[in-house]
Amino acid sequence: MVDRQIRRRGVSDERVLRAMSLVPRHAFVPDAHASAAYADCALPIGFGATISQPYVVALMTEALHTGPGLRVLEVGTGSGYQAAVLAACESDVFSIERVPELHARAARALHESGFQGVELRLGDGSRGWPEIAPFDRIVVTAAAPEVPAALFEQLADGGILVAPVGDEWLQTVRRYRKRGAEIAVEDLEGVRFVPLIEDPEGRQGPDE
């Protein structure tokens, strides 16, 4: 998977490549799709969500320029796979998921795969995690027409945010760099993600 799908398509950050090789993707895929765990495609995980294509996970991780000791917020835990890859990059990972069943399943998969250090929260990721902000890096794993303002507010000065931005049918992975009051934007690659859904009541569950 790493050599044929990721390295050959231009991902060159050795830390990211090593992380992708360390995380057992099959542990984060439902049993019904286990035979396709290392295929070059996204897979359904239930509740209208997917585990992203391995290349896209690597692309977005590389775009973050993450590494040891950096505080990374993930919006949309989903299967837990992206969180595990970030943890394998030796970052301090905080991840939010709005679907209770996915939240519980990801917690179990991360624990069983040896990534107990990832801190999880059940709630509306579009509102971020203000109690423990700021974050050096933020990655959004669901698409929206624009990045919620709360996430930029919780991004540290000098920080990087990576997110798929666009309409229901096609989005672009964008990298945002924060410098004081200025936000620089860079388009990276076209993708298609499930939509980012905001909870109108802003409910948050217990942290783990």
PyRosetta script that sets phi, psi and omega in degrees:
from pyrosetta import init, pose_from_sequence

init()
pose = pose_from_sequence("MVDRQIRRRGVSDERVLRAMSLVPRHAFVPDAHASAAYADCALPIGFGATISQPYVVALMTEALHTGPGLRVLEVGTGSGYQAAVLAACESDVFSIERVPELHARAARALHESGFQGVELRLGDGSRGWPEIAPFDRIVVTAAAPEVPAALFEQLADGGILVAPVGDEWLQTVRRYRKRGAEIAVEDLEGVRFVPLIEDPEGRQGPDE")
pose.set_psi(1, -48.4)
pose.set_omega(1, -177.2)
pose.set_phi(2, -65.7)
pose.set_psi(2, -46.1)
pose.set_omega(2, -176.9)
pose.set_phi(3, -72.0)
pose.set_psi(3, -43.5)
pose.set_omega(3, -172.3)
pose.set_phi(4, -85.8)
pose.set_psi(4, -33.2)
pose.set_omega(4, -173.6)
pose.set_phi(5, -102.4)
pose.set_psi(5, -27.9)
pose.set_omega(5, -169.5)
pose.set_phi(6, -110.3)
pose.set_psi(6, -57.7)
pose.set_omega(6, -179.0)
pose.set_phi(7, -61.5)
pose.set_psi(7, -42.3)
pose.set_omega(7, -177.8)
pose.set_phi(8, -66.5)
pose.set_psi(8, -20.4)
pose.set_omega(8, -178.8)
pose.set_phi(9, -96.2)
pose.set_psi(9, 9.3)
pose.set_omega(9, 169.4)
pose.set_phi(10, 109.7)
pose.set_psi(10, -5.3)
pose.set_omega(10, 176.0)
pose.set_phi(11, -74.3)
pose.set_psi(11, 122.3)
pose.set_omega(11, -172.7)
pose.set_phi(12, -123.5)
pose.set_psi(12, -7.9)
pose.set_omega(12, -179.6)
pose.set_phi(13, -66.6)
pose.set_psi(13, 112.9)
pose.set_omega(13, -175.5)
pose.set_phi(14, -63.8)
pose.set_psi(14, -30.4)
pose.set_omega(14, 177.3)
pose.set_phi(15, -64.3)
pose.set_psi(15, -41.9)
pose.set_omega(15, 179.4)
pose.set_phi(16, -67.8)
pose.set_psi(16, -44.6)
pose.set_omega(16, -179.8)
pose.set_phi(17, -61.5)
pose.set_psi(17, -40.2)
pose.set_omega(17, 178.0)
pose.set_phi(18, -65.7)
pose.set_psi(18, -42.3)
pose.set_omega(18, 179.6)
pose.set_phi(19, -61.8)
pose.set_psi(19, -43.1)
pose.set_omega(19, 179.3)
pose.set_phi(20, -63.4)
pose.set_psi(20, -30.9)
pose.set_omega(20, 179.0)
pose.set_phi(21, -78.7)
pose.set_psi(21, -22.7)
pose.set_omega(21, -177.6)
pose.set_phi(22, -85.4)
pose.set_psi(22, -28.9)
pose.set_omega(22, -173.7)
pose.set_phi(23, -87.8)
pose.set_psi(23, 121.4)
pose.set_omega(23, -179.7)
pose.set_phi(24, -76.3)
pose.set_psi(24, 98.6)
pose.set_omega(24, -174.3)
pose.set_phi(25, -59.3)
pose.set_psi(25, -32.4)
pose.set_omega(25, -178.8)
pose.set_phi(26, -61.7)
pose.set_psi(26, -24.7)
pose.set_omega(26, -179.4)
pose.set_phi(27, -71.6)
pose.set_psi(27, -13.7)
pose.set_omega(27, -176.7)
pose.set_phi(28, -111.8)
pose.set_psi(28, 5.8)
pose.set_omega(28, -178.6)
pose.set_phi(29, -107.2)
pose.set_psi(29, 136.2)
pose.set_omega(29, 176.4)
pose.set_phi(30, -56.5)
pose.set_psi(30, 148.5)
pose.set_omega(30, -176.8)
pose.set_phi(31, -53.6)
pose.set_psi(31, -34.5)
pose.set_omega(31, -177.4)
pose.set_phi(32, -64.0)
pose.set_psi(32, -20.8)
pose.set_omega(32, -178.2)
pose.set_phi(33, -118.1)
pose.set_psi(33, 16.9)
pose.set_omega(33, -174.9)
pose.set_phi(34, -60.4)
pose.set_psi(34, -34.3)
pose.set_omega(34, -178.3)
pose.set_phi(35, -66.5)
pose.set_psi(35, -19.5)
pose.set_omega(35, -179.8)
pose.set_phi(36, -106.4)
pose.set_psi(36, 15.9)
pose.set_omega(36, -173.2)
pose.set_phi(37, -56.7)
pose.set_psi(37, -34.1)
pose.set_omega(37, -176.4)
pose.set_phi(38, -107.8)
pose.set_psi(38, 16.6)
pose.set_omega(38, 177.0)
pose.set_phi(39, -74.2)
pose.set_psi(39, 159.3)
pose.set_omega(39, -176.7)
pose.set_phi(40, -85.8)
pose.set_psi(40, 60.8)
pose.set_omega(40, -177.7)
pose.set_phi(41, -160.9)
pose.set_psi(41, 161.7)
pose.set_omega(41, 171.9)
pose.set_phi(42, -77.2)
pose.set_psi(42, 157.0)
pose.set_omega(42, -179.8)
pose.set_phi(43, -134.3)
pose.set_psi(43, 143.9)
pose.set_omega(43, 178.6)
pose.set_phi(44, -70.5)
pose.set_psi(44, 141.2)
pose.set_omega(44, 176.9)
pose.set_phi(45, -122.3)
pose.set_psi(45, 9.7)
pose.set_omega(45, 179.7)
pose.set_phi(46, 95.8)
pose.set_psi(46, 160.8)
pose.set_omega(46, 176.2)
pose.set_phi(47, 60.6)
pose.set_psi(47, 29.9)
pose.set_omega(47, 178.9)
pose.set_phi(48, 74.4)
pose.set_psi(48, 11.8)
pose.set_omega(48, -177.5)
pose.set_phi(49, -108.9)
pose.set_psi(49, 165.6)
pose.set_omega(49, 178.4)
pose.set_phi(50, -137.1)
pose.set_psi(50, 160.4)
pose.set_omega(50, 164.8)
pose.set_phi(51, -95.3)
pose.set_psi(51, 125.1)
pose.set_omega(51, -170.9)
pose.set_phi(52, -66.0)
pose.set_psi(52, 156.6)
pose.set_omega(52, 173.1)
pose.set_phi(53, -53.4)
pose.set_psi(53, 136.1)
pose.set_omega(53, -178.1)
pose.set_phi(54, -53.1)
pose.set_psi(54, -41.9)
pose.set_omega(54, -180.0)
pose.set_phi(55, -60.2)
pose.set_psi(55, -40.4)
pose.set_omega(55, -178.9)
pose.set_phi(56, -67.2)
pose.set_psi(56, -39.6)
pose.set_omega(56, 175.9)
pose.set_phi(57, -59.6)
pose.set_psi(57, -45.9)
pose.set_omega(57, 179.6)
pose.set_phi(58, -65.1)
pose.set_psi(58, -42.6)
pose.set_omega(58, 179.1)
pose.set_phi(59, -58.4)
pose.set_psi(59, -48.0)
pose.set_omega(59, -177.1)
pose.set_phi(60, -70.6)
pose.set_psi(60, -34.7)
pose.set_omega(60, 178.1)
pose.set_phi(61, -66.6)
pose.set_psi(61, -43.5)
pose.set_omega(61, 178.1)
pose.set_phi(62, -63.0)
pose.set_psi(62, -38.6)
pose.set_omega(62, -179.0)
pose.set_phi(63, -64.0)
pose.set_psi(63, -25.3)
pose.set_omega(63, -179.9)
pose.set_phi(64, -72.6)
pose.set_psi(64, -23.1)
pose.set_omega(64, -173.6)
pose.set_phi(65, 52.8)
pose.set_psi(65, 49.1)
pose.set_omega(65, -178.5)
pose.set_phi(66, -88.9)
pose.set_psi(66, 171.5)
pose.set_omega(66, -178.5)
pose.set_phi(67, 179.6)
pose.set_psi(67, -169.5)
pose.set_omega(67, -174.2)
pose.set_phi(68, -55.8)
pose.set_psi(68, 130.1)
pose.set_omega(68, 172.8)
pose.set_phi(69, 80.6)
pose.set_psi(69, -6.6)
pose.set_omega(69, 178.9)
pose.set_phi(70, -78.0)
pose.set_psi(70, 139.9)
pose.set_omega(70, 179.9)
pose.set_phi(71, -88.9)
pose.set_psi(71, 117.8)
pose.set_omega(71, -175.4)
pose.set_phi(72, -117.7)
pose.set_psi(72, 126.8)
pose.set_omega(72, 173.9)
pose.set_phi(73, -101.1)
pose.set_psi(73, 128.1)
pose.set_omega(73, 173.4)
pose.set_phi(74, -108.6)
pose.set_psi(74, 127.7)
pose.set_omega(74, 176.5)
pose.set_phi(75, -101.1)
pose.set_psi(75, 107.3)
pose.set_omega(75, -178.1)
pose.set_phi(76, 104.6)
pose.set_psi(76, 77.6)
pose.set_omega(76, -177.8)
pose.set_phi(77, -61.5)
pose.set_psi(77, -41.8)
pose.set_omega(77, -179.4)
pose.set_phi(78, 57.7)
pose.set_psi(78, -122.5)
pose.set_omega(78, -179.1)
pose.set_phi(79, -74.8)
pose.set_psi(79, -21.6)
pose.set_omega(79, -174.5)
pose.set_phi(80, 97.2)
pose.set_psi(80, -5.4)
pose.set_omega(80, -175.1)
pose.set_phi(81, -65.9)
pose.set_psi(81, -47.2)
pose.set_omega(81, 178.4)
pose.set_phi(82, -60.3)
pose.set_psi(82, -40.0)
pose.set_omega(82, 177.9)
pose.set_phi(83, -61.0)
pose.set_psi(83, -40.5)
pose.set_omega(83, 179.4)
pose.set_phi(84, -65.0)
pose.set_psi(84, -40.9)
pose.set_omega(84, 178.7)
pose.set_phi(85, -63.5)
pose.set_psi(85, -42.0)
pose.set_omega(85, 177.2)
pose.set_phi(86, -62.8)
pose.set_psi(86, -40.9)
pose.set_omega(86, 177.9)
pose.set_phi(87, -65.1)
pose.set_psi(87, -36.0)
pose.set_omega(87, 178.1)
pose.set_phi(88, -68.9)
pose.set_psi(88, -18.4)
pose.set_omega(88, 172.7)
pose.set_phi(89, -83.1)
pose.set_psi(89, 4.8)
pose.set_omega(89, 177.0)
pose.set_phi(90, 70.9)
pose.set_psi(90, 25.6)
pose.set_omega(90, 174.9)
pose.set_phi(91, -89.2)
pose.set_psi(91, 161.0)
pose.set_omega(91, 173.5)
pose.set_phi(92, -90.9)
pose.set_psi(92, 112.1)
pose.set_omega(92, -167.3)
pose.set_phi(93, -106.8)
pose.set_psi(93, 133.1)
pose.set_omega(93, 176.1)
pose.set_phi(94, -127.0)
pose.set_psi(94, 125.7)
pose.set_omega(94, -172.2)
pose.set_phi(95, -134.2)
pose.set_psi(95, 140.4)
pose.set_omega(95, -176.3)
pose.set_phi(96, -120.8)
pose.set_psi(96, 135.4)
pose.set_omega(96, 177.1)
pose.set_phi(97, -134.6)
pose.set_psi(97, 137.2)
pose.set_omega(97, -176.7)
pose.set_phi(98, -90.2)
pose.set_psi(98, -19.1)
pose.set_omega(98, -177.5)
pose.set_phi(99, -94.5)
pose.set_psi(99, 115.9)
pose.set_omega(99, -175.3)
pose.set_phi(100, -55.6)
pose.set_psi(100, -40.9)
pose.set_omega(100, -177.8)
pose.set_phi(101, -65.8)
pose.set_psi(101, -40.7)
pose.set_omega(101, 177.5)
pose.set_phi(102, -68.8)
pose.set_psi(102, -39.5)
pose.set_omega(102, 176.8)
pose.set_phi(103, -56.5)
pose.set_psi(103, -47.7)
pose.set_omega(103, -178.2)
pose.set_phi(104, -67.8)
pose.set_psi(104, -41.7)
pose.set_omega(104, -178.6)
pose.set_phi(105, -66.0)
pose.set_psi(105, -41.7)
pose.set_omega(105, 179.0)
pose.set_phi(106, -64.4)
pose.set_psi(106, -40.3)
pose.set_omega(106, 178.7)
pose.set_phi(107, -59.6)
pose.set_psi(107, -42.0)
pose.set_omega(107, 179.8)
pose.set_phi(108, -67.2)
pose.set_psi(108, -44.2)
pose.set_omega(108, -179.1)
pose.set_phi(109, -64.6)
pose.set_psi(109, -41.2)
pose.set_omega(109, 178.6)
pose.set_phi(110, -64.2)
pose.set_psi(110, -42.5)
pose.set_omega(110, -180.0)
pose.set_phi(111, -64.4)
pose.set_psi(111, -46.6)
pose.set_omega(111, -177.0)
pose.set_phi(112, -69.1)
pose.set_psi(112, -22.3)
pose.set_omega(112, 179.3)
pose.set_phi(113, -92.5)
pose.set_psi(113, -0.1)
pose.set_omega(113, 175.6)
pose.set_phi(114, 91.2)
pose.set_psi(114, 16.1)
pose.set_omega(114, 179.9)
pose.set_phi(115, -108.5)
pose.set_psi(115, 54.5)
pose.set_omega(115, -177.0)
pose.set_phi(116, -67.8)
pose.set_psi(116, -17.4)
pose.set_omega(116, -175.2)
pose.set_phi(117, -76.8)
pose.set_psi(117, -8.9)
pose.set_omega(117, 179.4)
pose.set_phi(118, -73.1)
pose.set_psi(118, 128.1)
pose.set_omega(118, 178.3)
pose.set_phi(119, -94.0)
pose.set_psi(119, 126.7)
pose.set_omega(119, -175.2)
pose.set_phi(120, -113.1)
pose.set_psi(120, 152.0)
pose.set_omega(120, 176.4)
pose.set_phi(121, -140.1)
pose.set_psi(121, 139.6)
pose.set_omega(121, 174.0)
pose.set_phi(122, -94.6)
pose.set_psi(122, 120.0)
pose.set_omega(122, -178.9)
pose.set_phi(123, 165.6)
pose.set_psi(123, -167.8)
pose.set_omega(123, -176.7)
pose.set_phi(124, -87.0)
pose.set_psi(124, 103.5)
pose.set_omega(124, -176.8)
pose.set_phi(125, -66.7)
pose.set_psi(125, -22.0)
pose.set_omega(125, -179.7)
pose.set_phi(126, -64.4)
pose.set_psi(126, -18.6)
pose.set_omega(126, 178.1)
pose.set_phi(127, -93.3)
pose.set_psi(127, -0.7)
pose.set_omega(127, 179.8)
pose.set_phi(128, 68.9)
pose.set_psi(128, -154.2)
pose.set_omega(128, -178.6)
pose.set_phi(129, -136.5)
pose.set_psi(129, 71.0)
pose.set_omega(129, -168.6)
pose.set_phi(130, -60.8)
pose.set_psi(130, -28.6)
pose.set_omega(130, -176.7)
pose.set_phi(131, -63.4)
pose.set_psi(131, -25.5)
pose.set_omega(131, -177.6)
pose.set_phi(132, -120.0)
pose.set_psi(132, 9.4)
pose.set_omega(132, 175.7)
pose.set_phi(133, -68.8)
pose.set_psi(133, 160.4)
pose.set_omega(133, 9.4)
pose.set_phi(134, -88.8)
pose.set_psi(134, 167.7)
pose.set_omega(134, 178.7)
pose.set_phi(135, -118.2)
pose.set_psi(135, 143.5)
pose.set_omega(135, 178.0)
pose.set_phi(136, -73.6)
pose.set_psi(136, -31.5)
pose.set_omega(136, -179.2)
pose.set_phi(137, -139.8)
pose.set_psi(137, 146.1)
pose.set_omega(137, 173.6)
pose.set_phi(138, -135.3)
pose.set_psi(138, 132.7)
pose.set_omega(138, 174.9)
pose.set_phi(139, -124.3)
pose.set_psi(139, 131.5)
pose.set_omega(139, 179.5)
pose.set_phi(140, -108.5)
pose.set_psi(140, 125.5)
pose.set_omega(140, -175.0)
pose.set_phi(141, -109.9)
pose.set_psi(141, 28.6)
pose.set_omega(141, 172.2)
pose.set_phi(142, -145.5)
pose.set_psi(142, 153.5)
pose.set_omega(142, -170.4)
pose.set_phi(143, -95.6)
pose.set_psi(143, 148.2)
pose.set_omega(143, 176.0)
pose.set_phi(144, -149.6)
pose.set_psi(144, 157.4)
pose.set_omega(144, 178.1)
pose.set_phi(145, -60.1)
pose.set_psi(145, -28.3)
pose.set_omega(145, 176.1)
pose.set_phi(146, -153.5)
pose.set_psi(146, 158.5)
pose.set_omega(146, 179.8)
pose.set_phi(147, -75.1)
pose.set_psi(147, 131.5)
pose.set_omega(147, 178.9)
pose.set_phi(148, -56.5)
pose.set_psi(148, 137.3)
pose.set_omega(148, -177.2)
pose.set_phi(149, -58.7)
pose.set_psi(149, -33.1)
pose.set_omega(149, -178.6)
pose.set_phi(150, -59.0)
pose.set_psi(150, -32.0)
pose.set_omega(150, -178.3)
pose.set_phi(151, -72.3)
pose.set_psi(151, -39.2)
pose.set_omega(151, 175.5)
pose.set_phi(152, -64.4)
pose.set_psi(152, -36.3)
pose.set_omega(152, 179.0)
pose.set_phi(153, -64.5)
pose.set_psi(153, -31.1)
pose.set_omega(153, -177.4)
pose.set_phi(154, -93.1)
pose.set_psi(154, 0.5)
pose.set_omega(154, 177.0)
pose.set_phi(155, -85.9)
pose.set_psi(155, 128.6)
pose.set_omega(155, -178.6)
pose.set_phi(156, -65.5)
pose.set_psi(156, 154.0)
pose.set_omega(156, 174.3)
pose.set_phi(157, -60.0)
pose.set_psi(157, 129.6)
pose.set_omega(157, -175.4)
pose.set_phi(158, 88.7)
pose.set_psi(158, -1.0)
pose.set_omega(158, -176.6)
pose.set_phi(159, -81.6)
pose.set_psi(159, 169.0)
pose.set_omega(159, -179.5)
pose.set_phi(160, -125.1)
pose.set_psi(160, 136.1)
pose.set_omega(160, 174.7)
pose.set_phi(161, -122.9)
pose.set_psi(161, 132.8)
pose.set_omega(161, 179.0)
pose.set_phi(162, -123.0)
pose.set_psi(162, 131.0)
pose.set_omega(162, -176.7)
pose.set_phi(163, -155.7)
pose.set_psi(163, 149.8)
pose.set_omega(163, 170.6)
pose.set_phi(164, -83.7)
pose.set_psi(164, 124.8)
pose.set_omega(164, -175.4)
pose.set_phi(165, -124.6)
pose.set_psi(165, 131.9)
pose.set_omega(165, 178.2)
pose.set_phi(166, 158.9)
pose.set_psi(166, -163.6)
pose.set_omega(166, -178.7)
pose.set_phi(167, -89.1)
pose.set_psi(167, -168.9)
pose.set_omega(167, -175.7)
pose.set_phi(168, -64.1)
pose.set_psi(168, -29.1)
pose.set_omega(168, -170.5)
pose.set_phi(169, -98.9)
pose.set_psi(169, -30.7)
pose.set_omega(169, -177.4)
pose.set_phi(170, -149.8)
pose.set_psi(170, 134.8)
pose.set_omega(170, 178.3)
pose.set_phi(171, -130.9)
pose.set_psi(171, 169.5)
pose.set_omega(171, 175.6)
pose.set_phi(172, -123.2)
pose.set_psi(172, 132.4)
pose.set_omega(172, 172.3)
pose.set_phi(173, -70.3)
pose.set_psi(173, 121.9)
pose.set_omega(173, 179.7)
pose.set_phi(174, -117.3)
pose.set_psi(174, 143.0)
pose.set_omega(174, 175.6)
pose.set_phi(175, -111.4)
pose.set_psi(175, 125.9)
pose.set_omega(175, 179.3)
pose.set_phi(176, -111.6)
pose.set_psi(176, 132.6)
pose.set_omega(176, 176.7)
pose.set_phi(177, -117.1)
pose.set_psi(177, 126.9)
pose.set_omega(177, -176.4)
pose.set_phi(178, -98.6)
pose.set_psi(178, 125.4)
pose.set_omega(178, 176.1)
pose.set_phi(179, -132.2)
pose.set_psi(179, 96.9)
pose.set_omega(179, -176.4)
pose.set_phi(180, 63.1)
pose.set_psi(180, -124.6)
pose.set_omega(180, 179.7)
pose.set_phi(181, -88.1)
pose.set_psi(181, -2.1)
pose.set_omega(181, -176.1)
pose.set_phi(182, -98.8)
pose.set_psi(182, 142.5)
pose.set_omega(182, 175.5)
pose.set_phi(183, -123.3)
pose.set_psi(183, 114.9)
pose.set_omega(183, 176.0)
pose.set_phi(184, -90.4)
pose.set_psi(184, 139.5)
pose.set_omega(184, -175.0)
pose.set_phi(185, -121.5)
pose.set_psi(185, 138.2)
pose.set_omega(185, 178.4)
pose.set_phi(186, -136.0)
pose.set_psi(186, 126.4)
pose.set_omega(186, 176.0)
pose.set_phi(187, -83.9)
pose.set_psi(187, 133.9)
pose.set_omega(187, -176.0)
pose.set_phi(188, -109.7)
pose.set_psi(188, -55.5)
pose.set_omega(188, -175.1)
pose.set_phi(189, -162.8)
pose.set_psi(189, 148.0)
pose.set_omega(189, 176.1)
pose.set_phi(190, -74.7)
pose.set_psi(190, 138.4)
pose.set_omega(190, -177.9)
pose.set_phi(191, -145.7)
pose.set_psi(191, 177.5)
pose.set_omega(191, 170.7)
pose.set_phi(192, -140.4)
pose.set_psi(192, 116.7)
pose.set_omega(192, -178.8)
pose.set_phi(193, -117.7)
pose.set_psi(193, 162.2)
pose.set_omega(193, 171.0)
pose.set_phi(194, -70.2)
pose.set_psi(194, 157.2)
pose.set_omega(194, -175.8)
pose.set_phi(195, -73.6)
pose.set_psi(195, 148.7)
pose.set_omega(195, 171.8)
pose.set_phi(196, -79.5)
pose.set_psi(196, 120.9)
pose.set_omega(196, -177.1)
pose.set_phi(197, -109.4)
pose.set_psi(197, 123.6)
pose.set_omega(197, 179.5)
pose.set_phi(198, -91.9)
pose.set_psi(198, 143.0)
pose.set_omega(198, 175.6)
pose.set_phi(199, -88.3)
pose.set_psi(199, 114.9)
pose.set_omega(199, -176.2)
pose.set_phi(200, -62.0)
pose.set_psi(200, -21.1)
pose.set_omega(200, 179.3)
pose.set_phi(201, -94.7)
pose.set_psi(201, -5.4)
pose.set_omega(201, 176.4)
pose.set_phi(202, 61.4)
pose.set_psi(202, 35.3)
pose.set_omega(202, -176.4)
pose.set_phi(203, -71.5)
pose.set_psi(203, 141.9)
pose.set_omega(203, 176.7)
pose.set_phi(204, -129.3)
pose.set_psi(204, 139.7)
pose.set_omega(204, 178.6)
pose.set_phi(205, -99.6)
pose.set_psi(205, -172.5)
pose.set_omega(205, -179.3)
pose.set_phi(206, -72.0)
pose.set_psi(206, 149.1)
pose.set_omega(206, 175.3)
pose.set_phi(207, -80.6)
pose.set_psi(207, 158.9)
pose.set_omega(207, 176.7)
pose.set_phi(208, -126.4)
pose.dump_pdb("model.pdb")
